[in-house]
């Protein structure tokens, strides 16, 4: 039972057995978009549960549970975030001028040294460990999640409890059974304690996620979890109707036993939905960070979303857009943006996941099969941001084992400070914020690093109390320009509550609450600029969002200003990015900023003990604003990936950032790469520079070839879906099947080409012809074809006359011409 009290009054969830209309009227709820209510209602009953049970009995209802806060319950559409179910059809339509063998990606060479470190494919005897490229140095340039250093220090998640909120997990799976925790498990769908999924071939999602976290190591079954000794549980909640009550019950389940909740689901990733947690779930998040883990705060890890093919934006998802969640994005084996990725300002960090089929490998983990058929209990095909969140959850478990006292905010700091942009730096869009940290709308602060997380966690001191500074609401109505490229820019001077007890001098999260009306809402791009000059995109345009009309105090959130000082002038910019004319005049009704952070310097590390002969010396490690360690008063050389020995020069690096020798000094000539004991080896003939021998290892091209940067290959021309920019092939926008620079020349499925852009439907004054929009005859507002006789409606100020649209003269008659 959720035992929270609100203002001295207890809320009870009632299951209807009769008098539906009476209960419905009492609840006063509004129907869901599909009009589908459940038979559960929330009723405020003063006097506690006993009084609630008497009231329910009087109205032929029964009390199911005591809950935090609620309205009438209705089913909500929630989607699992694996990518396999909706591969874009154009991935396989066009051939490339090269081929990918079944072993693609397994021969990536290391990028940390000479060689950077031994390959770890034989570290565990589990049969699929060699397929877990993201754990054994199998990503491009030898990168991975750097879990091995944490394992080598003895950290395996022991004593940490992780629960997967999903369609259930299989407790008797041979790779999970010894780590299964029944106290971290619940079946909300069938109202019992057994989270076993229905064995129908579709409910394997949660078991796959559980395997990524806590599959046992060394047992010769499947692969290895990031935290192979963590306790793993599951909450079965997605295999049935999902409402606010179901979500809240899952998010608040045994919050003093469960340390980390991993969720790989959310609202529809369709490019037009704006949705988030209801009042119950919102309260569960708040109660979780305030009371969970005995006051240290529950860790909520969330998949950022799979709506990339629909140009969706995860800032329109209220779960990933929450300050209480660690929103985790995905990168491919080649270190690129996957086709399903959603870009937004709330993404904190990234782990590896699946990419383009036949080019990038997917994820190896457990598979659900209640019959325990040996050939069906493992998979190498887990995909999407669904696979990224559990990896992050497992890495958080390692950090919690190293320091169980970490708070929910401490964990966000540690993830942010240890994530690495370098393995993902080939992707465009990285910006440097006001404190010198690189951050991206695609990847947050970069690729998570388990070894660095554990090291920092061991020395971490809790951050100061969170302050919340709320600016006054600016409720002056302002018109949003209707012309293409038109901008509305408004400013707000901010004192950062400097004269109050909620002063914020060091930022963490920033929320911008916006209320506006604009149809179509998908035209808009919204930017927020800090006094330090950092520009974050709160909302990217969404071509499919053509019927949405408003945002009502929607709290767009950004982590891009982390560490900056908020005092000064903030600017909000709203841009109409589409030639599609608005149906009504758009207006910004009100906006407000909410700053979360600390008054005092938040980062304080415990001293690290180091041995010098027979004496021990305690020396603090200081971290500069870019996350580089300071050694003996000097910064580690920029060639160092993370830390260095006492010598801060390039020769003192522990690990190197790029394809360097152990001294981190570039060694091999152009056209070759460092091959370990074999010395410098020649690149593939198509490459001008490279990281390995294959045609997919190119970083530059031989003359007459161009680099397809996202794929790491050189070609005589850009393949379909790419365009040539500065001698390199860059990907077209997600809605374009082909393009020329910034203009689409062919659109993706279910979209229509018009004026270099892709539309879900033809705009006014055009008609559909095949897969494009063509102009109507002169003066025609809507039409069926190009001829004047095809006109259905004339433009304002014109009237039909003899098969044409002509000007209206006095008296409202068509002018004779």
N, C-alpha and C positions, 0 to 999 in steps of 0.2 A: 504494500500500500504506500502510495506517495503521501507523506504525512505533513506536507507543508500547510500552514495556516496563512490566510490573507486577511489582514485588518480584523482579526478576531472572528472571522466567519469562515466556515469550512465549505468547500465546494465538493459536490458529489456527482459522479457520473451515473446516470440512470439508464438502464436497458428497458426499452418500452415493451410492455406486454399487452397493453390496451390503451384506450384513450389517446391515440396518436395525435389527434387534432388538439386536444387540451395541452399535452406536453409540448407540442410544436409551438402553440401560441405562447406558452409560458417561456420557452427558450428564446423566442424572438429572433431566431437566426435567419440568415439569408441563404438561399440555395447556392450550391456550387455552380460553376459554369455549365456543367452537364445536368444540373437539376437533381443530382443523385444524393439524397440524404442517407445516412446510416440510421439505425434505430437507437442511437445513443445521444443523450442530451446532457448538458451541464446545467446544474441548478444551484443557486446560492441558497444555503439553508443555515440561518443562524442557529447555534446550539450544538454543533458538532454532529458526529456520525449517527448517534442514536436518534436524534431528532430527524436527520435526513432519512433514516430507514423508516421511521413512522410516516413521514410525509410521502415517501415513495409507495408504501403499502396502501395508503389512502387513495392513491391515484393509479393503483394496479401496475406500478413500476417496481423495479428492484435496483438496489444500489450495487454497482460493480466495483467502484474504486473511489478513493478520495484523491482529488487532483488539485493542481496548483491554481489554475485559472482556465476558464473555457467559455466558448460560445457553443451554439448547436454544432454538432459534428457533421462533416461531410467528407466524402472520399476526395482525395487529392491525387493527381497524377504524379507519380514518382518513378523515375527511370534509373535502372542500373547503368553504370557508366563504363561498360566494356565496349570496345569499338567494333567488334566483329559483326554485329548485327546490321551495320549500315555503312559498309564500305562504299565510297563514291564510285559510281560505275565507270567514270573515265580513267580510273587507275589502270585498267587493263585494256583500254580501247586503242591505245597508241603505242606502237613499238618504239624502243629506244635503239640507238646505234651501238649498243653493247648488250651483253647478257649477264645474268646473275646466276651463278651456280648454287646448288643447295647448301654449300658451306660458306656462303657469303658472310663476312663479318667475323669468322672464326680466326682469321689470320691477321687481324689488326695488330700492328706493332706498338709497343709501349712508347709513350711520349714523356716519360719522367726522367730518363737518364740513358745509360748506355750498357745494358738495357736498364729501364727504370727500376724494375724490381722483378723477381721471378714470377712467371705466370702461376696462378693459383688453381688451375683446373684440377689438379690432383690433391688439393688440400683435404677434401672430403671424399670418401669412397661412394657416396650416394650416386646412383647412376645418372641422374639428371644434373648434377652439379656442373658438369662440363658444359651443359647447355645454358647455365645461368651466367651468361656473359656479363651481366651487370654487377656480378659479384666477383668475377675472376679475371678482370682486366680485358674483357672481350669487346669493349666499345672502342670507338675510334680513338687513335693515339694511345691505346692502352688504358683508357680511363674506365672507371667503374665507380660504385658508391663508396669505395674505400672502407669496406667493412672489415677486411682482414686485420688491420692494425688493432681494431677494437677486440676482435676474437683473440688475437695473440696476447693481449693484456688480460685475458680471462673473462671478458664481458660477453655474456650470451643472453641477457634479458632475465636471468634468474631472479625470482622474487617480484617480477613486474607482471601485472595482469592486463591483458589486451582483450577487448571484446569487439567483434565484427558485427555491426548493425546492418543486416542484409536479409537474404532469403533463407537464412539458417546456415549451420555448418554441420558436417558429418562427424559426430563425436567418436565413432569407432574407426575412423580412417587410420590405417596403420602408421601413417606419418604424422598424425596428430594425437593419437589416443593417449600417449604418456604425458602430453602437455595439456590435455583437455581439462578445463576447469568448469565443473557444473555450477559453481556459485557465480560465474560470470556469464551464465547462459539462461535464456528464457525463450519461450514460444508465445509471443503475443497473439499470433494469428489463430492458434488453437487453444490458447489459454492453459498452457501447461509448462513444465520445466524442461522439456526435451526439444532442442532446436534442430533436430534432424529434418532436412528438407524433404519434400516429396520427390521421389525418385522417378521423375518424368522426363529427364533430359534437359530441363530448362532451369532448374533450381540448383545450379552448381556454382553460382557466382560467389556466394559467401565462403564456401569451402575453398575455392581457389584463393580468395583473399587471405583466408586464415593460413593457408600453406605458405604464402609469401612471408608472413610474420613469424610463424613458429613451427614450421616443419622441422622435425627432429633431424639432427646431424649424426652421420656415421652409422645409420641403421639400414643402409642399402635399399631404402625405399624412396622413390621420387628424388627430390632435391633437398635443399637446405633453406630454412627460414633465416631471415636477417637476425632474428633473436631466437635461436633454436632451443633455448631453455625457458623462454617466457611461458607463462600460463595463458592459454587461449580459450576464449569462450565465444559464443555467438548469440545474438538476439534475432530470432526469426520474426520479421515484421513486414517484409515486402511481398510475401506470398498470400496476399489478400488485400482487402480495402485498407488504404492508408489514410488516416485522418490526423488531426492535430493531437488528439489523445494518444494515438499509437506512437507518433514521433516523440512526444514528451515522455511517455513511459519508457521508451528505449533510451532516450538521452539521459534520463535520471536513474536508470536501473542500477542499484547497488553502487552508488557513487563513492562510497568509502571503501569498497573492495576493488572496483575496476579503476585502473590508472589511466588507460588510453582507450578511447572510443574511436574506431575507424569506420568511416562511412563513405561508400563509393556509389552514391545515388543523389538525386536531386530533382528539381522540376524539369519539365520537358526542355530538352536542348534543341529547340526547333527554330531559333532565331527570332521569335516573336513573343515569347512568354516572359512576364515579369512576375516573379512569385518567390515566396520565402516562408519561413516558419510562421505558424500562427501564434496566438497569444500563449498557449500552453507550452509549445516548444521554445518560444523565446524565453519564457520564464525558466524552463528547464536548463537552457544554456546559462542563464544568470546564476541560478542556484548551483549549477555545476561548478562554475569557476569560483564562486564564493564559499561553497561548503564541501565540494568534492575533495577526495584525498585528504580528509581531515583538515580542510581549510587551505590546502595548498593549491587546489583547483584541478578539476578534471582536464585532461588533454583531449581535445576534439580535433581529429585529423580528417580533412575532407577532400575528396576528388574535385578538381576545379571545373570539370565539365567537358563534354564531348561534342559540342555543337559547332565545331569549326567549319564543317562543310556547309553549314547554314549561316555562316558569318555571325554566330551567336556571340554574346559578350557575358562573361561570368560575373560582371558587376550587376547584372539583372537577376542573379541567383542569390537570394537572401541568406543562403547557408554559407557559400564561399565568400560572400560579401560581408560576413559577420566578423567583428573583432575577436570573437571567442574561438574561432576555428583557425587551424593552420591549413590554408588553402594550397594544395599541392598540384602542380602542373606536370607535364610529361615532356621528355625528349627522346628522340629515336636513338638507335644504336650508333648512327653516324653523327650524333650531336646536333640534330636539327629539329625544327618544329614539325611535329606530326600533323597529318591532315585533319585530325579531329580536334586539335587544340583550340581553346577559346582564349583570346587575349583580354586581359583586364588588369586593373590597378590593385586588386585585392590579393593577387597571387603572391605568396610569400617565398616559395622555393619550388624546386623541381627534382623529380627522380626519373630514372629511365623507364621506358615502357615500349610498346610496339610502335611500328612505323609503317612504311610502305611495304605491302606484301611482295615477296620475292626479293626485296632489297634489304630490309631490316628484319631481324629476328623479333619474335614476341617473347613472352615471359613463361618460364617453366615453373610449375607448382603442382600442388595436389589437385585432383579432380574428384567431383562428387560421384559416387557410385555405391548405392546401398548394398548392392549384391556383391561388392568387393571382388569384381572380376579383375585379375591382375593387369590386363591390358587397358583398363579403363579408369585406373585410380590416379593417373598422372597425366599432365598435359604440358605441351610447349606452346600453347596457343592462347594464353591469357592476354588480354589487350586493353587499350584505352587508359584514361586517367583512373579507371577502376583499379588498375594494377599499380598505379603510382602511389595512391594513398596508403595501402598496406605496407609498402616498402618504407615510407616515411614513418608510419606507426611503429614498425619494428626498430627503426633507428632511434626513435624517441625512447623506446624501451631500453635500449643499450645505454642511452644517456641517463635515464632514471636509475638504472642499476648502479651507474658510477656515482650518482648523487641523488638519492631518493628525496632530498629536501627541495628539489627544483619546483618552483611554482609554474602555473600555466603561462605567465608572462616571461619567466626565466627561459622556458623552453622556446618561446618565439624569438627571444634575443639570440639564443644559442644557435638555432637553425639559421637565422638571418646572418649572423656574424661568421659562420663557418661555411656557408654555401659558396660555391666557386663559379664565377662567370666564365672562366677560361675554357672549359670543355665545350661550352655552348657559344663561344664568341664569334663563330662564323655566321651566325644568324644576325640579321640587321635588327636595329631597334633598341640597342642598349643605350641608356642614358646615364649620366653621372649626376647624382643628387648633390644637395648643398653641403654634405659632409664628406664628399668624395667617394661614396659607394656606388658601384655600378648596379643598375637594376633594369629590369625589362618587363614589359607588359606580357610577354610570352612566358618567361621563366622566373619571374620574381628576382630574387637575389642570386640565383644560379643553382647549380647541381649540389644537392645535399652531400655531406661528407661525414660518414659515421665515425671514422677515426678522430677527426678534428672535433666532432661533437662531444665525444667521450673525454678527450683531453680538456676541453673548455669546461665541461660539466664538473669535472673533478675539482676545478679551481674556482668555480663560480660562487659568488656571494649573492644572496637574493637582492633583486632590484628594489628601490624604494617604493613606497605606496603609490599606487596609480592615482593621478589627479585627472579630473575631467573638467575642462573649461568649455562652456557653451556660450557662443556669441548671441547677441540679440537677433531676433528674426528680422530680416529685411523683407518686408511685405509690400514694397512698392511695385505695382504691376508694370511690366515692361514688355513691349512688343518684340517678338522674335522675327527677324526678317524672313520674308517668304521667297526672296530671290536666291538663285543658286549661288553659293559662296557667301551669302550674307551672314554677318556676325553680330551677336549681342554680347557686349563686354561690360561687366559690372564689377565694382571693387568694394572691398570691405576692410577698413582699418581694424587691426586686432591688437589688443593690449595683452593677450594671453593670460588674463585674470591676474595680472601681476600684483594687484592690490588686495588679493583675497587669499583664502586658505587653499584654493584650487589652482594656484599658479602653475603654469606649464612652461618650463624652459627647455626641455628636451623631449621632442615629439616621439610618439610611437605611431598609433593609428590616427588618421584624420577622416572624419565623416563630413560629407556635404549633403545636407538634407535639401532636396529640391522638390518644389511643387510647380508644375507647368502643364499647359494644354497645348498640344500640337498634333495635327493629323496630316500625314502619317508620322508617327513617333520615330519610326526607323530612319527618317532623314537626318536625325540630329547627331552631332558629335559634341560632347561636353568636355571642356578642359578646365583644370584648376591649376593655378600658378602660385607658388609660395613666395614669400619675401626673399628667399635665397635664389629665386629664379628657376627652381625645379618645376617643370611642366608635366603633369600627369593627365592621362586621358581617362576620365571617369566613365565615359560612354562612347563606344565606337558606333558608327552607323550600322544599322541592321536592315538589309534590303527586304527581308521577309516580314518585317514588322510594319505592315501597311494599314492595319485596322486599329492598332493601339493608339490611344489618344492622349494619355496623360501619365504623369508621375505624381503621386500624392505623398509628399514628404518622404520620398524614397531616399534612404541613407547611403548614397554612393560612398564607398570606402576605399582609401588608398594607403598602402604601406610604403610608398615611394619617398615620403618625407622623413623617414625614421632617423632620429638623431638631430634634425634641424631645429632651429629656434623659431617658434611661431610668430613672435611679435613683428608687426609690420603690416604691409598692405597685401591682401590676397585678392586675386583676380579670377573671376568665373567667366568663361567664354563659351557661348553656345553658337554652333555653326550649322547652317543648313547645307548639307553636303550633296544634295541631290537636285536635279532639274525638275523632279516631280513636284508640282505645285501643291501647297497645303490646301486642304478642303475648307478650312476656316482660318482666321487669323490666329497665329500662335502667340501665347503670352507666358512669360515667366511670372508666376504669381508671388512666390516667396522663396527665399533660400537662407540657409543657416549653416554655420560651421561648428563642429564639435571636435575638440582637440583632446587626445588621450596621451598622457606622458608623465614625466616626473619634474619636480622642481629642482632637484639636485642631480649631479652626475650619476647616471644609473649603473655604470660598469665599474665594478670593483672585483678584482681577482685575488684569491688566496695566494700567498707566496708558494713557490715551488722549491722543494728541498733538493739540492744537488750536492754530490760528493766531490770534494777536492782533497785528495790524499786522505789523511786521517781525520780531517775536520769536515763538518757539514756546514754549508752556508745557505741561508734562505734568501732567495732572490726573486723579487716580483717580476712577472712578465707584463709589460705594458703593451697595449694594442693601439695603434694609431687609427685615425678615422677610416682608413681604407682596409683595416683588418690585418696590416702587416706587423709582424712582431718586431720589437725594438730589442737589440742585443748589444750590451755594453755601450749604450748611448747612441747606436747607429741603427738605421733601418736595415732589415734583411734586403739583399739585392733583389731588384725586380724580377730577376730570372728564377728566384726561388718560388716554388708553388705554395708552401705554407710557412715553414720555419727554417731556421738555419742554426748552425753550430755557433760557437763563440765568435767566429769570424763572420762579419756581416757581408763579406764580398760574395761574388758569384761562386767562388771556390768553396764556400762554407754551406751551401744549400744542402738540406736534408733530402729534399725532392725538388725536381726542376719543373718549370712550367711548360716548357716546349721540348722540341726534339733536340736536346742538348746532351753532351757527355756528362759524366759525373760532376765535372767542375762547372756545369751549366754554361759552358762556353760553346757557341756554335762551332761545328767542326767540319762537316761534310760540304763539298762544293755543290753549287747549283746543279740540279739534275740527278742528285743522289740522296740517299737517306742513311742514317746510322743503323747498322744491322747487328749491333752487339759485338760478339767476338769476331764476326766476319768483317768488321770495319764498315767502310762506306760502300753501299751497293747502289747500282743504277736504278733509277725510277723506270716505270713502264714507259714505252716509247711515246705514249700520248701525253705524258706529264712533263712539265717544265721543272716542277718541284713536287715533293711528295713526302708522305710519312711511311710508306711501305711499297712493296713491289707490285701491287695489283693496280689495274686501271681505275679502281674505286678509291685509291689512296692519294689522288692528286690534290695538291694545294695550289698549283699553278700549272699552266699549260705550255706545251711546245708550240712553236709558231704555227699559225693558221688554225689553231684550235681555240675553243672557248671553254671556260670552266663552268660546269653546272655545279655551283657552289653547294647547293643543298644535298646533292648526291655524291660530291667528291670525285666527279669524273670529268674528263675532257672530251669534247665532241667537235665535229666540224661545223656544227650549227646547234642552235638551241632546240631541244625536243619540245613536243607539244606541251603546253601548259607553262612555258617559260618564255622570257623575252631577254634580248641582249641589252645590257646596260653597262657601259664602260668596259666592254670586253669580257664580261661574265654573264652567265645566264641566271636571272633571278626569277623566282616563281611568280606566276600571275596571282591576282587576288583570288581568294577561295571560290568566289562565285563565277569566275571565268574559266572556261575550258581551254581557251587560247587568248592571247592578248598581244598588243603592241605597245610597249611601255605602260603607261597608266590606263590605256583604253582596252576594254574587252573586244575581241573580234568574234568570239563564240562563247556561248554561255553554258553553264552546267545544267544538269537535269532540272526540269520544271521551271526554268528561268528563260526570259525572253530578252533579246538584245535590242537596245535602243540607245543611240547617241553614245556609244562606247561604254554603256553601263548595262547591268543585268537586272531585270525587273521580274517580280513574280506575276505581274499582269501589265498589259500595255497601258501607259498613261493616257490622259485625255488628249484628243486631237490626233490619235494614232490608232491603228488597227493591227491585229495579229496576222502575219503572213508567215507560215511555217514557224520557225523558231526566232523570229524577229518582229519588231514593231515598225510599221511603215506609216508615213504621214497621211492624214485625211486630206480631202480637197480643201482649197482655200476657204476660210470662213466657217469650217465645219468643226463643231465641238466634239462630237462622237460619230463614228461611222462604221460601216461593215466592209468598206473597200475604198479604193483610191478615187473612184469617180464621184462627181458632184451628186449623181443620183443615188449614191450609196450613203449619203449623209442621213443620220438619225436625228441630230439636234444641232442647231446653229450656235455659234459663239454669242456671248452676251453683246447686245447692241445690233445683232443681225437677225433677219427673219427669212424663212424659206420663200422663194419666188421663182417659179418656172424652173424648178430643179436645181436652183443655186441658193446660196446664202447671201443676201444683199443687205445694205444699210436700211435702217428704219427711219422713215421721214416723219413729219408732223402727223399727229393723229394715230401713230403706231402702225401705219401702213408701210409695206415695203416700197422703197424708192424705185420708180421705174427707170430702168437703164437700157 
